[in-house]
Amino acid sequence: MSYRINTIISGQEAEAMVAADSFDPLVERLHRMVTAGRGMVLAVREFTYLGRPPVLYGGLQLNTETPGGGFGGGRDGTRIRWSACLTNGGSGFEDTRWFGFGEDAYEYSGNVTEAEAWKRYEEHEAEHSDHFRRRRDMTHIAFTGGLSGWKYQAGDRVVITDWNRDGVATERTLGFEMSEGSW
């Protein structure tokens, strides 16, 4: 297991790239965090290059009433994806939010190994006027908290930033209400 993948499992603060070989440790940590029973707040910034403030969705919990107990995704051939269905308890469409990621992980996608994905991430820029110098078709995840046995902290969060084919990023930050307990 590579050093970077190992930090997903052992680092209080960890960064990871979504890839076929990092999928299982990412899912394990994400599952632990969203099933902890803490209230959650989701901040979504679309088109990050515009500098707009995020849209906030508060009072969220995992919606265990949905198929899969609130979780979706897995490995579908050459695609890896994971999502959690979050709800504020309301019955309307706007009361449900999805938090997760999805990437192609076929040969030459650059997402088969985390090392490949990190190489592409580091060689490209989040924003650039040249389309081919932008980060494209990749997802970066940053964790604070969520390690098994560690106490909850006020700064616990997960930040998922994904870049589409055009190099346009969406950033989703999941924060947690303060409470007593341990992951």
C-alpha positions in Angstrom: 0.0 0.0 0.0 1.4 3.4 -0.9 2.2 6.0 1.6 -0.6 8.3 0.5 -3.2 5.6 0.6 -1.9 4.6 4.1 -2.6 8.2 5.3 -6.3 7.8 4.4 -6.4 5.1 7.1 -4.0 6.6 9.7 -3.7 10.4 9.3 -5.9 12.7 11.3 -5.5 15.2 8.4 -5.2 13.4 5.1 -5.5 14.2 1.4 -6.3 11.7 -1.2 -7.1 11.4 -4.9 -10.0 9.2 -6.0 -8.6 6.2 -7.9 -9.3 2.5 -8.2 -6.6 1.6 -5.6 -7.7 4.2 -3.1 -11.4 3.5 -3.4 -11.8 1.1 -0.4 -10.0 3.1 2.2 -11.8 6.3 1.1 -15.2 4.6 1.4 -14.3 3.1 4.8 -13.4 6.6 6.2 -16.4 8.3 4.6 -18.9 5.7 5.9 -17.5 6.1 9.4 -17.9 9.9 9.3 -21.5 10.1 7.9 -22.8 7.3 10.1 -21.4 8.8 13.4 -24.8 10.2 14.2 -23.6 13.8 14.3 -25.6 16.5 12.6 -24.1 17.7 9.4 -23.8 20.9 7.4 -23.0 20.8 3.6 -21.5 23.8 1.8 -21.5 23.6 -2.0 -19.5 25.9 -4.3 -20.1 25.3 -7.9 -17.9 26.9 -10.6 -15.3 27.7 -8.0 -13.4 30.0 -10.4 -16.2 32.5 -10.1 -15.4 33.1 -6.4 -19.0 32.9 -5.3 -19.8 32.0 -1.7 -21.0 28.5 -1.1 -24.6 27.5 -0.7 -25.2 26.1 2.8 -27.5 23.2 3.7 -27.9 22.6 7.5 -29.6 20.2 9.8 -28.6 17.1 7.8 -28.5 13.5 8.8 -27.9 10.3 6.7 -31.2 9.3 5.1 -31.3 5.6 6.0 -34.8 5.3 4.5 -33.4 5.3 1.0 -32.3 2.2 -0.9 -28.9 1.0 0.3 -29.4 2.5 3.7 -28.5 6.0 2.5 -25.5 4.9 0.4 -25.0 4.3 -3.3 -22.2 3.5 -5.6 -19.5 0.9 -5.8 -17.3 -0.4 -8.6 -19.2 -0.6 -11.9 -16.7 -2.0 -14.5 -14.5 1.0 -15.2 -16.3 3.5 -13.0 -15.9 4.0 -9.2 -18.4 6.0 -7.3 -19.7 6.5 -3.7 -22.5 8.7 -2.4 -24.4 9.4 0.8 -28.0 10.6 0.8 -28.4 13.4 3.3 -31.7 14.9 4.5 -32.9 17.6 6.7 -36.0 15.5 7.6 -38.4 17.3 5.1 -40.3 15.5 2.5 -39.6 17.8 -0.5 -37.0 17.3 -3.2 -35.0 20.3 -1.9 -34.7 18.6 1.5 -32.3 15.9 0.1 -28.7 16.4 -0.8 -26.2 13.9 -2.2 -22.5 14.0 -1.0 -19.9 11.9 -2.8 -17.7 11.3 -5.8 -17.5 9.4 -9.1 -14.6 8.9 -11.5 -13.7 6.8 -14.5 -11.0 4.3 -13.6 -10.1 2.6 -16.9 -6.7 2.2 -18.5 -5.4 5.6 -19.6 -8.0 7.5 -17.5 -5.3 8.6 -15.1 -7.4 7.3 -12.2 -6.4 3.6 -12.0 -3.8 4.3 -9.3 -3.7 7.1 -6.8 -0.1 7.7 -7.9 -1.3 8.4 -11.5 -4.0 10.7 -10.2 -1.6 12.7 -7.9 0.8 13.1 -10.8 -2.0 14.6 -13.0 -3.2 16.8 -10.1 0.3 18.2 -9.4 1.1 18.7 -13.1 -2.1 20.7 -13.8 -3.6 23.8 -12.3 -7.0 24.3 -10.7 -7.6 27.3 -13.1 -5.8 28.1 -16.3 -6.7 29.8 -19.6 -5.2 26.9 -21.5 -7.8 24.1 -21.4 -5.1 21.4 -21.5 -3.3 22.8 -18.5 -6.3 22.6 -16.2 -7.1 19.8 -13.8 -9.7 17.6 -15.6 -11.6 14.4 -14.8 -10.2 14.1 -11.2 -11.4 14.3 -7.6 -9.4 15.4 -4.6 -10.6 14.6 -1.0 -9.3 16.3 2.1 -10.1 14.8 5.6 -9.9 16.3 9.0 -11.1 13.8 11.6 -12.8 10.5 11.2 -10.1 8.2 12.5 -11.4 5.3 14.4 -11.0 5.9 18.2 -10.3 9.6 18.0 -12.5 12.1 19.8 -14.8 14.4 17.8 -13.4 17.8 17.2 -15.1 21.1 16.1 -13.0 21.1 12.9 -13.9 17.7 11.6 -14.8 17.8 8.0 -14.5 16.3 4.5 -13.8 18.4 1.4 -14.5 16.9 -2.0 -13.3 18.9 -5.0 -14.0 17.4 -8.4 -13.0 18.8 -11.8 -15.1 17.8 -14.8 -14.0 17.3 -18.4 -13.8 21.1 -19.0 -11.7 21.7 -15.9 -14.5 23.3 -13.9 -14.5 22.5 -10.2 -17.2 21.9 -7.7 -16.3 21.9 -4.0 -18.4 20.2 -1.4 -17.5 20.6 2.2 -19.2 18.4 4.8 -18.9 19.7 8.4 -20.2 18.2 11.6 -22.1 19.6 14.6 -20.1 19.5 17.8 -21.0 16.7 20.2 -19.3 14.4 22.6 -18.0 11.1 21.3 -15.5 9.3 19.2 -15.3 8.1 15.7 
